[in-house]
Amino acid sequence: MKFGKVEDPGLVDFTMPDDNPDTKRVLSKGTGNPRVFVGCAKWNKTDLKGFYPKGTKDELGYYSTQFNCIELNATFYRIFPKAQFEKWREKTPENFIFFPKVAQSVSHWGRLKDVERKVAEVVHAFGGLEHKLGRAFLQMKEDFAPKDFDRVVNFCENWPKAVPLAMEFRHPDWYGDKVVAEELYQLLETNGISNIITDTAGRRDLVHMRLTTPNCFVRYTGANHPSDYTRLDDWIKRLATWKEQGIEEIDFFIHQNVELESPLLAAYFTEKLNATLGTDLHVPQTL
């Protein structure tokens, strides 16, 4: 993921912000016994270097023995037929969950305007995953600003509620303008839509720490720097706090600006998570 990449990560203040005061209130609606999902963004050999044993041909098949979920970015680039999702569902273990990205024809090309037909097509295709469909997520372009807030309102109110959704906003004014931010938080919370936290070196404003559902959806991007690990340590501490406050699901996806060791970061994170939160996630094997 090139978004948020900086020349020298050592100059970045990675201090994790305090929670928004309303996050604790939102979490109090949860169970406090969270389902926990940790995964990467892709399963191909090109991106997950040093992960697949020599001779591995079925990449998804092997990946799904090491992780319990995938942040499915491939679905951003085109709308796959429902049959393709059925094939992916059938070749993965029973407890494996897909978190598919909504197609760019909705977010980037359509910019949320007059996208009802595309949304219906996307949701129909996602249905091929059946019980393995997790929270879908939608990422807006950096130039999609609050001037088009009415589109966000219409989109959120009309998104099919049977499919849980998370949304990511990248224009600085969504969180930099406190009035806009509060309106966005209330809209997402009212409609049961998770407010994605994107943790990357160059855009610390997106580490807003305002949850709008008792679920957190975190897109963590390492900077190919030793701080990648200490930042994950900070996330472990925060997730432990959120568990105490009632969180009911943790969806945590690990990327890097240059994908060299995402599985290693994921293994480190999973081991720490098990030790701190008492989870029993399989620790991915790395070569």
N, C-alpha and C positions, 0 to 999 in steps of 0.2 A: 504494500500500500504506500504510494508516494505522498498521499495527502498528509500534511503536517510534518514533512521531512525538513530537518534543519542541517546546516553545515557542521555545527559543533554542538552535539547534545550536552556536552559538559558545561555549557554556559546557561542551560535552561534550569529554572527553578521548578523542580518536580514536586514540590510540597503539595500534598493533597488538600484541597480546600475542605473547610468544615461543611457539614451537611446543611442544606437549606432547612430552615426550621420546620417546614411542612413535611419533610421526608419522614420524620418520626411518626407524625400523625397518620400518614398513608400506610406506613409499615404496620401500625398497630391493628390494621384490618386483616393482616395475614395470619398464618398458622404458626409461624415460628419453627416449623419443621420442614425446611425447604427441600424441594427437588433441586438438584444441582447438575448443571450441564457445562462441560468445558470442552472446547474444540477449536479447530482451526477454520480458516476461511475456504480452503480448497483441499482436494484430496489427490491432486496430480503430482507425479514424481518431480516435475520441473520445479514446483514451488516448495515441496516438502523434501528438501535435500537431506541426505543422511538419515532417512527414516525407513524406507522400504528395503527389506531384505533382497539380496540379489536374486533376480529371476521372478520377482513378483509381477504378475500380469493383471490380476484383478485388484486394482488400486483401491477402489471403494470397499471391496470385500475385506482387504487387510486393514484399511484405515478404521473400519467399523468394529474391528476387534480390539483396537487400541483406545478409541475415543467413544463417548456415548452420544455425540452429536456432531453436526457440521453446520457452519454458517454458509449456506449455499449461495455463493455469489454468482454462479453460472447462470442462474435464472434472471439476473439483471439484464443480460445481453440479448436474450430472446425468450419468447414464451414457448416453452417446451410442451409437447402434447401430453395429455393426461397419462397416456400409456408409458411414457418415459418415467414419470414419477412412480408409476406402479412397479416398473422394473427395479428402480432404485429401492423401493420399499421391500421388495421380495428378496433382495440379495443382502440385506442387513439384519443384524440381530433384533430380537423382539423389543428390546429396550432402547434401541437407537432412535434418535429424534433429529429431524431435519428442520432447519430454520431458514426458509427460502427468502431470498431478496426479491421484492416486487420489481417487475420489469421497468427498464428505463423509458419505455413508451408511455408509462403512467407518470413517472416522476420527472424525467429530464426532457422528454419530447413534448408530452402533454402538459407538464407543469401543473398537474392536478385539475386541469380545466377540460370539461366534456370527456372524461375518461371512464364513464360508467361501463361502456361496453368492454373496454380493455380490462377493467377491474373484474368484471364478471368472467372474462376469459381466463384471467390469471387465477382467480379463486377456484374455478372449475378444474383447472389443471392441477393445482395444489391438492385437490381432493383425492388424487391418486395415491397420496401418501397415507390416507386414512388416519389411523391412530398414531402414526409416526410423524404427523405434522405438528411442529411446535409453533412458536410465535413467528409469523411472517414479519419482515421488516422493510421499511421504505426509507431510502436516503435521498434527500433533496440536493440539488446542485448548490454550489457556493453562492451563486448569484440569485438564488430564489429568496427574496427579501420579504419583510413584513407588509410591504405595500399590497401583497397578494394574500393577505390573511383570510379574506373572505373565501378564497379557494380552499384553504386549509380547513376552515369551518365546515364547508359543504362536504369535503372529502371525509373528514372524521365522522360527521353525523351520518353519512351514507355508507361507510365501509361495512361490509357484512359482519355482524357481531359474532357469528359462529366461528370466525377465524380470528384468533387473537393477533394483535398488531403492535409493532413498535415503530417509532418514527425518529429520524435523525435530521436535524436542521443544522446547516453549516454557515449560513450568512451570519456575520458577527452581531447584527442587530437583534437577532432572536433572543439572545441572552444578555447582550450589552445594554439594551433598553429595558429597564426594570418594568415599565408598564406593559410593554409587549410581552416580556417574559411571563409575567403573571397571567396575562390573558391566555397565552399558550398553555401554561401549566394547567389552568382551570379547564380549558377545552379538552386536553388530553385526559385529565383525571375524570371528567364527566363522562367521557366516552370509553373509558377503560383501556386507553392506549398507553403503552409504555414509552417513556421519554428516554431515548438512547443516550448513554454516556459514551463519548468517544475520547479515549485517552491517548493523545499523540503529542509529540514534543512541541510542534510548532503552533498548536492551537489549544492552549491551556484553558481558554474560555469555554471550551466544550466539556470540560470536566465540571459540570454545573451542580452535580450532587443533589438534584431535585428529582426524586422519583414520583411518578404519577400513578403507579399501581404498586401493589405489594411484591411485584417482580422487578428485578433489575436486569437490564440488557446492556452489557458492557462490551464495546469494541476496543480492545487494547492493542495499541501498535507500538512495538518495541523500536528503539532507535538504533539498533546494532551498536550498543554501548553498554558498559558494565551497569549503568543505572537501570537497564531493563529489569534486572533481578530485584534491586532494592525497591523499585516501583511496584513490582508484584508483591513484595513483602507488605507494602502499605495497603494494597488491596485486600490482602488476607485479614489485616487488622480491621479494616472498614467492614468487610463482609461478616466478620465475627460480631461486630456491633449491630449490624443490620439483622443478624439472626436473633440476637437478644431482643430486638425491637419488634420482631414478628414476620420477617420476610418469608414468603412462601415459595419463591423460585429464584434461582440464580442462573443466568445465562451469560457465560463469559467466553469470549472468542479472542484468540491470540493471533495477531499478525506481526509482521516486521516490515519496516520500510524496504529493506532488501531481504527477501525471504531466505535466510541462511540457517536459522536455528529455531524456528517457531515450535517444532515438536519438543526441543530441549526446554524451551521456556514453559511449554505446557506441562511437561513432566515435572519440572521444578515446582510450578504453581500447584499442580494436583497433589503432590506429596505434602506440601505445606498445608493445603486446604484440608486434607484428610487428618493431619495431625492437630489442626487448630479447631476445625468445625465438627470433627468426629464423623466426617463422611467416609465412605468406603469406595471411592472411585478407583478404577483401574489406572495405575500409573503407566503412561505410554512408554513403550520400549524404544530406545533410540540406539542407533549403531555407533 
